[in-house]
Amino acid sequence: MPTEDARKTFLISMAAEFLGIAADKVTCKELQESSALNSFLEDGSVGMLVGCCDAGELHLDNEVNAVEGRGTIIVFYKVHARPIMFGDLRNNILVLSFSGSAISSLYTAVRQVYSPILLKHEWWETNSESRLHKLLMELQAVLGRLARLGPASQLSDSIDMEEHLSGIIIPSDEFEFWAEVAGSLGPGPRRERAQHFQTLFQPLVKLFSHCETWQLDEGQDLVDVSHQVIEEVWGQTEHSPYPESRMQHLLHLIAGAFCWLVRHRLSTLDIWTGSFGFVQPMLNKAETVCRGWLDACQQLTRPGTLRHWHGDCVQPEELVELADRLREVQLLRTMLSQVEILLSPLEQETLGVKQTLQPLCSQNPFHYIMHNQAPWRAAVSEFDSGMVQAERKAAEKLALRLRGAQGSVVQLLAEFLRFRELMARPNVSHALYTERETLLGRLLEHIRALRADFRQCCHGTPGEPGGPLAGKNLPEVVNNIVWVRQLEAKASFFSCKEDLHEQF
């Protein structure tokens, strides 16, 4: 029985795994004896092997055109025109893949892979062939234009162009699209419309041209400017409406840019062991950016806006998940800082507070994708288990502080608010049940006293017994307004018993 050809097994397995084809579909004898595979391996003049998924099975060919239109394909091609030995598999074969438009795939490869590698070399400036630098930039520009405008770029139909989104990868691509449409059309309403959108987008063109320099401190301003410009574009009535599919795509792209900002700026932050005074504001700013753009998307796409939105309200899932994770991390980090306030350094060392952080330190919480959810949840669960003893000790210390503050309802409430994240932990909440009920009773009693005071004084004369306090040189009406607002402020901590239970 002939032995298995390791070269064939290597190529078939790689192609099948990349294309998501089940292992039992690539073990058949027909694949091992494929003429396309044999020609690629044995004939030096055959420089390409192309694989695609056809009805759940691996199909091989030596021409890209033969599998065009079959979705994602993987291409093996030779560096040197010679037969392939097993030792040549990794030094004489290169691999690429693309799905859909070859132009879009080539543009993406040049922009994200080849340009950053080639343009960083200093010899571009002194080498006699420095014109290659210019040619590479021109190539990227031309490919980008073709990718953005799509096949309709050869026509004069802006409507067909507007339906093409595969080349719109980042927000700047969308802004450039309208400039290119305006430049490709002759005089007329469509050109004027494209020029109008191009003009409206100008503030964002400047903003997103240097997005790699964005800082979290300017995040809210970035959100506000983006919201204002998009609102003007979507609500304009001078020309036919902006396509809803393009607007939805753009909102998601801008959300992706804000996700990048948050992740990039937090990537060097020591979240769990860094100074809480530095970490907490950074996390808060990051969440503000995320929530700000989510609110903007909701305002732009909810029913009853300036221009009716036909689809569902846009809430970019990636940004929603990132905002929720930021909130979760803030709660954990704040709770940890409160434990550190209550416990002495010796108690923290004895209870292993620092060691409980190890599961969390091994995670990157801000890269929120389906595949890392289970490890993150497992790390949080392990952290929770490790914190049980420390939380119980902290609850004992907190109970003593609360008992010492019972002389003043305001001071008691301030202590609860100061440690509210710790109080939300099940172990601590259970241990301080009596103290929570005491706070509830004191607050309700305080509100009842304010209500009784109001009822008694509202019929009296300011400054006299049984009446409200009188301010100096204030008319009676103004004095009564000031007095009522003071009472309102005192009673505004909580409005009902349910609010108290939700907080603590």
C-alpha positions as CSV (number, residue, x, y, z in Angstrom):
1,M,0.0,0.0,0.0
2,P,1.6,3.4,-1.0
3,T,2.5,5.8,1.7
4,E,0.6,9.0,2.1
5,D,2.2,12.0,0.4
6,A,3.0,14.5,3.1
7,R,3.0,17.4,0.7
8,K,-0.6,16.7,-0.4
9,T,-1.7,16.2,3.1
10,F,-0.2,19.5,4.2
11,L,-1.9,21.6,1.4
12,I,-5.2,19.8,1.6
13,S,-5.4,20.1,5.4
14,M,-4.5,23.8,5.3
15,A,-7.0,24.6,2.6
16,A,-9.8,22.7,4.3
17,E,-9.2,24.2,7.7
18,F,-9.2,27.7,6.3
19,L,-12.4,27.2,4.3
20,G,-14.1,25.5,7.3
21,I,-14.6,22.1,5.6
22,A,-15.1,19.1,7.8
23,A,-12.1,16.7,8.1
24,D,-14.1,13.7,6.8
25,K,-14.6,15.6,3.6
26,V,-10.9,15.9,2.7
27,T,-9.8,12.3,3.2
28,C,-11.1,10.9,0.0
29,K,-8.8,9.4,-2.6
30,E,-10.1,11.8,-5.4
31,L,-8.5,14.7,-3.6
32,Q,-5.1,13.0,-3.1
33,E,-5.1,12.2,-6.9
34,S,-6.4,15.6,-8.0
35,S,-4.9,16.6,-11.3
36,A,-4.7,20.2,-10.2
37,L,-2.8,19.2,-7.0
38,N,-0.4,16.9,-8.9
39,S,0.3,19.5,-11.5
40,F,1.1,22.1,-8.9
41,L,3.5,19.8,-7.0
42,E,5.2,18.1,-10.0
43,D,5.2,20.6,-12.8
44,G,7.4,23.6,-12.3
45,S,5.5,25.6,-14.9
46,V,2.3,25.4,-12.9
47,G,2.6,28.2,-10.4
48,M,-0.8,28.2,-8.7
49,L,-3.2,26.0,-6.7
50,V,-6.6,27.4,-5.9
51,G,-9.0,26.0,-3.3
52,C,-12.7,26.8,-2.7
53,C,-15.6,25.2,-0.9
54,D,-18.2,23.7,-3.3
55,A,-21.3,22.2,-1.7
56,G,-19.4,21.5,1.5
57,E,-16.4,19.8,-0.3
58,L,-13.0,21.0,-1.2
59,H,-12.5,21.9,-4.9
60,L,-9.0,22.4,-6.3
61,D,-8.0,24.1,-9.6
62,N,-4.9,25.8,-11.1
63,E,-6.7,28.9,-12.3
64,V,-8.5,31.6,-10.2
65,N,-11.0,32.2,-12.9
66,A,-12.2,28.6,-12.6
67,V,-13.5,29.2,-9.1
68,E,-14.5,32.9,-9.4
69,G,-17.8,33.6,-7.8
70,R,-17.7,30.7,-5.3
71,G,-17.1,32.8,-2.2
72,T,-13.9,32.7,-0.2
73,I,-10.9,31.1,-1.9
74,I,-7.4,30.2,-0.8
75,V,-4.5,30.5,-3.2
76,F,-1.1,28.7,-3.0
77,Y,1.5,30.1,-5.4
78,K,5.2,29.4,-6.1
79,V,8.1,31.7,-5.5
80,H,10.3,29.7,-7.9
81,A,9.1,27.8,-11.0
82,R,10.1,24.3,-10.0
83,P,8.5,21.1,-8.6
84,I,7.7,21.2,-4.9
85,M,9.6,18.9,-2.5
86,F,8.4,18.6,1.1
87,G,11.2,20.8,2.3
88,D,10.0,23.5,-0.1
89,L,6.6,23.8,1.4
90,R,7.4,26.7,3.6
91,N,10.0,28.6,1.5
92,N,8.8,28.2,-2.0
93,I,5.0,28.5,-1.5
94,L,3.2,31.7,-0.5
95,V,-0.5,31.8,0.6
96,L,-3.2,34.4,0.0
97,S,-7.0,34.4,0.3
98,F,-9.8,36.7,-0.8
99,S,-13.5,36.8,-0.8
100,G,-15.6,38.7,-3.3
101,S,-13.8,41.5,-5.2
102,A,-10.2,40.9,-6.0
103,I,-9.7,44.7,-6.2
104,S,-11.0,45.1,-2.6
105,S,-8.7,42.2,-1.4
106,L,-5.7,43.6,-3.1
107,Y,-6.4,47.1,-1.8
108,T,-6.7,45.8,1.8
109,A,-3.5,43.8,1.4
110,V,-1.5,46.8,0.1
111,R,-3.0,49.2,2.7
112,Q,-2.7,47.0,5.8
113,V,0.3,44.8,5.0
114,Y,2.6,45.9,2.2
115,S,2.5,49.7,2.6
116,P,3.3,49.7,6.3
117,I,6.2,47.3,5.8
118,L,7.7,49.0,2.8
119,L,7.2,52.6,3.7
120,K,8.9,52.4,7.1
121,H,12.3,51.8,5.5
122,E,14.6,54.8,5.5
123,W,16.3,53.9,2.2
124,W,13.3,55.3,0.3
125,E,14.7,58.8,0.9
126,T,18.2,58.2,-0.4
127,N,17.9,55.3,-2.9
128,S,17.8,56.2,-6.5
129,E,14.6,54.2,-6.8
130,S,12.8,56.4,-4.4
131,R,10.1,56.9,-7.1
132,L,8.8,53.5,-6.0
133,H,7.5,55.2,-2.9
134,K,5.4,57.5,-5.0
135,L,4.3,54.6,-7.2
136,L,3.2,52.6,-4.2
137,M,1.1,55.4,-2.9
138,E,-0.4,55.9,-6.3
139,L,-1.2,52.2,-6.5
140,Q,-2.9,52.3,-3.1
141,A,-4.9,55.4,-4.1
142,V,-6.1,53.9,-7.4
143,L,-7.0,50.6,-5.7
144,G,-8.8,52.4,-3.0
145,R,-10.9,54.4,-5.5
146,L,-11.8,51.2,-7.5
147,A,-12.7,49.4,-4.2
148,R,-14.9,52.2,-3.0
149,L,-16.7,52.9,-6.3
150,G,-17.1,49.3,-7.3
151,P,-17.8,48.0,-10.8
152,A,-20.1,50.9,-11.4
153,S,-17.0,53.2,-11.4
154,Q,-16.8,52.5,-15.2
155,L,-20.3,53.8,-15.6
156,S,-21.9,57.1,-14.9
157,D,-24.5,55.8,-12.5
158,S,-24.1,57.2,-9.0
159,I,-27.0,55.1,-7.8
160,D,-25.2,51.9,-8.6
161,M,-22.1,53.3,-6.9
162,E,-24.0,54.0,-3.8
163,E,-25.1,50.4,-3.4
164,H,-21.5,49.2,-3.3
165,L,-20.1,49.0,0.3
166,S,-17.4,46.3,0.2
167,G,-14.6,48.9,-0.3
168,I,-15.8,51.1,2.6
169,I,-13.6,49.8,5.4
170,I,-13.0,52.8,7.6
171,P,-14.9,56.1,7.9
172,S,-12.4,58.0,5.7
173,D,-13.3,55.7,2.9
174,E,-16.9,56.9,3.0
175,F,-15.9,60.6,3.0
176,E,-13.5,59.9,0.1
177,F,-16.3,58.0,-1.8
178,W,-18.4,61.2,-2.2
179,A,-15.4,63.2,-3.4
180,E,-14.7,60.5,-6.0
181,V,-18.3,60.3,-7.1
182,A,-18.4,64.0,-7.5
183,G,-15.3,63.9,-9.6
184,S,-16.5,61.0,-11.8
185,L,-19.9,62.5,-12.8
186,G,-20.7,65.2,-15.3
187,P,-22.6,68.4,-14.4
188,G,-26.0,67.8,-13.1
189,P,-28.1,67.1,-10.0
190,R,-26.2,63.9,-9.0
191,R,-22.9,65.6,-9.1
192,E,-24.3,68.6,-7.0
193,R,-25.7,66.1,-4.5
194,A,-22.3,64.3,-4.2
195,Q,-20.5,67.6,-3.8
196,H,-23.0,68.6,-1.1
197,F,-22.3,65.5,0.9
198,Q,-18.6,66.0,0.4
199,T,-18.9,69.5,1.8
200,L,-20.9,68.4,4.8
201,F,-18.4,65.7,5.6
202,Q,-15.4,68.1,5.6
203,P,-15.2,68.4,9.4
204,L,-15.0,64.7,9.8
205,V,-12.4,64.4,7.0
206,K,-10.1,66.5,9.1
207,L,-11.1,64.7,12.3
208,F,-10.5,61.1,11.0
209,S,-7.4,61.9,9.0
210,H,-5.4,61.8,12.3
211,C,-7.5,59.4,14.3
212,E,-4.3,57.6,15.4
213,T,-3.5,60.6,17.6
214,W,-6.8,60.8,19.4
215,Q,-6.8,60.9,23.1
216,L,-9.5,59.9,25.6
217,D,-9.6,63.4,27.0
218,E,-11.0,64.7,23.7
219,G,-13.3,61.7,23.3
220,Q,-16.5,63.5,24.1
221,D,-15.7,66.3,21.7
222,L,-15.1,63.7,19.0
223,V,-18.5,62.2,19.6
224,D,-20.2,65.6,19.6
225,V,-18.6,66.7,16.3
226,S,-19.4,63.4,14.7
227,H,-23.0,63.5,15.9
228,Q,-23.5,67.0,14.6
229,V,-22.1,66.3,11.1
230,I,-24.0,63.0,10.7
231,E,-27.2,64.7,11.8
232,E,-26.7,67.4,9.2
233,V,-26.0,64.8,6.5
234,W,-29.0,62.7,7.4
235,G,-31.4,65.6,7.8
236,Q,-30.5,67.6,4.7
237,T,-33.3,68.4,2.4
238,E,-31.5,70.2,-0.5
239,H,-31.0,67.0,-2.4
240,S,-32.4,63.5,-2.5
241,P,-31.8,61.6,0.9
242,Y,-28.6,60.0,2.0
243,P,-28.9,56.2,1.4
244,E,-30.0,54.5,4.7
245,S,-27.8,51.5,4.1
246,R,-24.7,53.7,3.7
247,M,-25.6,55.7,6.8
248,Q,-26.1,52.5,8.9
249,H,-22.7,51.3,7.6
250,L,-21.0,54.6,8.4
251,L,-22.5,54.6,12.0
252,H,-20.9,51.2,12.6
253,L,-17.6,52.3,11.1
254,I,-17.4,55.3,13.4
255,A,-18.3,53.0,16.3
256,G,-15.4,50.9,15.3
257,A,-13.1,53.9,15.3
258,F,-14.2,54.8,18.9
259,C,-13.7,51.1,19.9
260,W,-10.1,51.4,18.6
261,L,-9.6,54.6,20.5
262,V,-10.7,53.1,23.8
263,R,-8.7,49.8,23.3
264,H,-5.6,51.6,22.1
265,R,-5.5,54.1,24.9
266,L,-6.2,51.5,27.6
267,S,-3.8,48.9,26.3
268,T,-0.9,50.2,28.3
269,L,-3.0,50.9,31.5
270,D,-2.3,48.7,34.5
271,I,-6.0,48.2,35.2
272,W,-5.9,46.0,38.3
273,T,-2.8,47.0,40.2
274,G,-2.2,50.6,39.0
275,S,-3.1,53.7,41.0
276,F,-6.9,53.8,41.4
277,G,-6.8,57.6,41.2
278,F,-5.4,57.3,37.7
279,V,-7.1,54.2,36.4
280,Q,-10.7,55.1,37.4
281,P,-10.9,58.4,35.5
282,M,-9.4,56.7,32.4
283,L,-12.1,54.0,32.5
284,N,-14.8,56.5,33.1
285,K,-13.7,58.6,30.1
286,A,-13.6,55.5,27.9
287,E,-17.1,54.5,28.9
288,T,-18.3,58.0,28.3
289,V,-17.1,57.8,24.7
290,C,-18.8,54.5,24.1
291,R,-22.1,55.6,25.7
292,G,-21.9,58.9,23.9
293,W,-21.8,57.4,20.5
294,L,-24.5,54.8,21.3
295,D,-26.8,57.7,22.4
296,A,-26.0,59.6,19.2
297,C,-26.9,56.5,17.1
298,Q,-30.1,56.1,19.0
299,Q,-31.1,59.8,18.5
300,L,-30.2,59.6,14.8
301,T,-32.1,56.4,14.0
302,R,-35.0,56.3,16.4
303,P,-38.6,56.9,15.2
304,G,-39.7,60.6,15.0
305,T,-36.3,61.9,13.9
306,L,-36.0,64.8,11.4
307,R,-36.0,62.2,8.6
308,H,-37.7,58.9,9.2
309,W,-35.5,55.9,9.7
310,H,-37.1,52.8,8.2
311,G,-34.9,50.1,9.8
312,D,-34.2,49.1,13.4
313,C,-32.6,51.6,15.7
314,V,-28.8,51.3,15.2
315,Q,-26.9,50.2,18.3
316,P,-23.4,48.9,17.2
317,E,-23.0,45.6,19.0
318,E,-19.3,45.9,19.4
319,L,-19.6,49.2,21.1
320,V,-22.5,48.1,23.3
321,E,-20.4,45.1,24.5
322,L,-17.3,47.2,25.1
323,A,-19.3,49.8,27.1
324,D,-20.8,47.0,29.2
325,R,-17.4,45.5,29.8
326,L,-15.9,48.9,30.8
327,R,-18.7,49.2,33.4
328,E,-18.0,45.7,34.7
329,V,-14.3,46.4,35.0
330,Q,-15.0,49.8,36.7
331,L,-17.2,48.1,39.3
332,L,-14.6,45.4,40.0
333,R,-11.8,47.8,40.3
334,T,-13.8,50.2,42.5
335,M,-14.9,47.4,44.8
336,L,-11.3,46.3,45.1
337,S,-10.1,49.8,46.0
338,Q,-12.8,49.9,48.7
339,V,-11.6,46.6,50.2
340,E,-8.1,48.1,50.2
341,I,-9.4,51.1,52.1
342,L,-11.0,49.0,54.8
343,L,-8.3,46.4,55.3
344,S,-4.8,47.0,56.5
345,P,-1.8,46.0,54.4
346,L,-1.2,43.0,56.7
347,E,-4.8,41.9,56.4
348,Q,-4.7,42.2,52.7
349,E,-1.5,40.1,52.5
350,T,-2.9,37.5,54.9
351,L,-6.2,37.2,52.9
352,G,-4.3,37.1,49.6
353,V,-6.1,40.0,48.0
354,K,-3.3,40.6,45.4
355,Q,-3.2,36.9,44.5
356,T,-6.9,36.9,43.7
357,L,-6.1,39.3,40.8
358,Q,-4.0,36.8,38.9
359,P,-6.9,35.4,36.9
360,L,-8.0,38.9,35.8
361,C,-4.5,40.0,35.0
362,S,-4.1,37.2,32.5
363,Q,-7.2,38.5,30.5
364,N,-7.6,41.4,28.1
365,P,-11.1,42.5,29.1
366,F,-11.5,45.1,26.4
367,H,-11.2,42.7,23.4
368,Y,-14.8,41.5,23.6
369,I,-15.4,38.7,21.1
370,M,-17.4,35.5,21.4
371,H,-14.4,33.2,21.7
372,N,-13.0,34.9,24.8
373,Q,-16.2,35.2,26.8
374,A,-15.8,31.8,28.5
375,P,-12.2,32.5,29.7
376,W,-13.3,36.0,31.0
377,R,-16.3,34.7,32.9
378,A,-14.1,31.9,34.3
379,A,-11.5,34.5,35.5
380,V,-14.2,36.6,37.1
381,S,-15.7,33.6,38.8
382,E,-12.3,32.6,40.2
383,F,-11.7,36.2,41.3
384,D,-15.1,36.2,43.1
385,S,-14.3,32.9,44.9
386,G,-10.9,34.2,46.0
387,M,-12.4,37.4,47.4
388,V,-14.9,35.7,49.7
389,Q,-12.7,35.9,52.9
390,A,-11.5,39.4,52.1
391,E,-15.1,40.6,51.5
392,R,-16.3,39.1,54.8
393,K,-13.4,40.8,56.7
394,A,-14.2,44.1,54.9
395,A,-17.9,43.7,55.8
396,E,-16.9,43.5,59.5
397,K,-14.8,46.7,59.2
398,L,-17.6,48.4,57.3
399,A,-20.2,47.5,59.9
400,L,-18.1,49.2,62.6
401,R,-17.9,52.4,60.5
402,L,-21.6,52.4,59.9
403,R,-22.4,52.0,63.5
404,G,-20.2,54.9,64.3
405,A,-22.1,57.1,61.8
406,Q,-25.6,56.3,63.1
407,G,-25.8,59.6,65.0
408,S,-26.3,61.4,61.7
409,V,-28.5,60.1,58.9
410,V,-26.5,62.3,56.4
411,Q,-23.2,60.8,57.6
412,L,-24.7,57.3,57.5
413,L,-25.9,57.8,54.0
414,A,-22.5,59.2,52.9
415,E,-20.8,56.0,54.2
416,F,-23.2,53.8,52.3
417,L,-22.6,55.9,49.1
418,R,-18.9,55.8,49.6
419,F,-18.9,52.0,49.6
420,R,-21.9,51.3,47.4
421,E,-19.9,49.0,44.9
422,L,-18.7,46.9,47.8
423,M,-22.2,46.8,49.3
424,A,-23.5,45.4,46.0
425,R,-21.4,42.3,46.5
426,P,-23.7,39.4,47.6
427,N,-21.5,38.4,50.5
428,V,-21.2,42.0,51.9
429,S,-24.8,42.8,51.3
430,H,-25.9,39.7,53.2
431,A,-23.5,40.4,56.1
432,L,-24.8,44.0,56.4
433,Y,-28.5,43.3,56.2
434,T,-29.1,44.8,59.6
435,E,-27.2,48.0,58.7
436,R,-29.1,48.3,55.4
437,E,-32.4,48.0,57.2
438,T,-31.3,50.6,59.7
439,L,-30.4,53.0,56.9
440,L,-33.7,52.5,55.3
441,G,-35.6,53.1,58.5
442,R,-33.6,56.3,59.3
443,L,-34.1,57.7,55.8
444,L,-37.8,57.0,55.8
445,E,-38.0,58.6,59.2
446,H,-36.0,61.6,57.9
447,I,-38.4,62.0,55.0
448,R,-41.4,61.8,57.2
449,A,-39.9,64.5,59.4
450,L,-39.3,66.7,56.4
451,R,-42.9,66.2,55.3
452,A,-44.3,67.1,58.7
453,D,-42.1,70.2,58.8
454,F,-43.4,71.2,55.4
455,R,-47.0,70.8,56.4
456,Q,-46.5,72.7,59.6
457,C,-44.5,75.6,58.1
458,C,-46.4,76.1,54.9
459,H,-49.2,77.8,56.6
460,G,-47.0,80.0,58.8
461,T,-45.3,83.3,58.3
462,P,-41.6,83.3,57.4
463,G,-39.4,84.1,60.4
464,E,-42.2,83.5,63.0
465,P,-42.8,80.4,65.2
466,G,-44.4,77.7,63.2
467,G,-43.4,79.3,59.9
468,P,-40.4,78.7,57.5
469,L,-37.1,80.3,58.2
470,A,-36.8,83.8,56.8
471,G,-33.9,85.0,54.6
472,K,-32.4,88.4,55.0
473,N,-34.2,91.1,52.9
474,L,-36.1,88.5,50.8
475,P,-39.7,89.0,49.7
476,E,-42.1,86.4,51.1
477,V,-42.7,84.7,47.8
478,V,-39.0,84.4,47.1
479,N,-38.3,83.3,50.6
480,N,-40.9,80.5,50.3
481,I,-39.4,79.3,47.0
482,V,-35.9,79.1,48.6
483,W,-37.3,77.3,51.6
484,V,-39.2,74.7,49.5
485,R,-36.2,74.1,47.3
486,Q,-34.1,73.4,50.4
487,L,-36.6,70.9,51.6
488,E,-36.7,69.3,48.2
489,A,-32.9,69.0,48.2
490,K,-32.9,67.3,51.6
491,A,-35.5,64.8,50.4
492,S,-34.0,64.1,47.0
493,F,-31.6,61.3,48.2
494,F,-34.2,58.6,47.4
495,S,-37.9,58.8,46.6
496,C,-39.1,55.3,47.7
497,K,-38.2,52.2,49.6
498,E,-37.5,50.3,46.3
499,D,-34.8,52.8,45.3
500,L,-33.0,52.1,48.6
501,H,-33.0,48.4,48.1
502,E,-31.7,48.8,44.5
503,Q,-28.8,51.0,45.6
504,F,-27.7,48.9,48.6
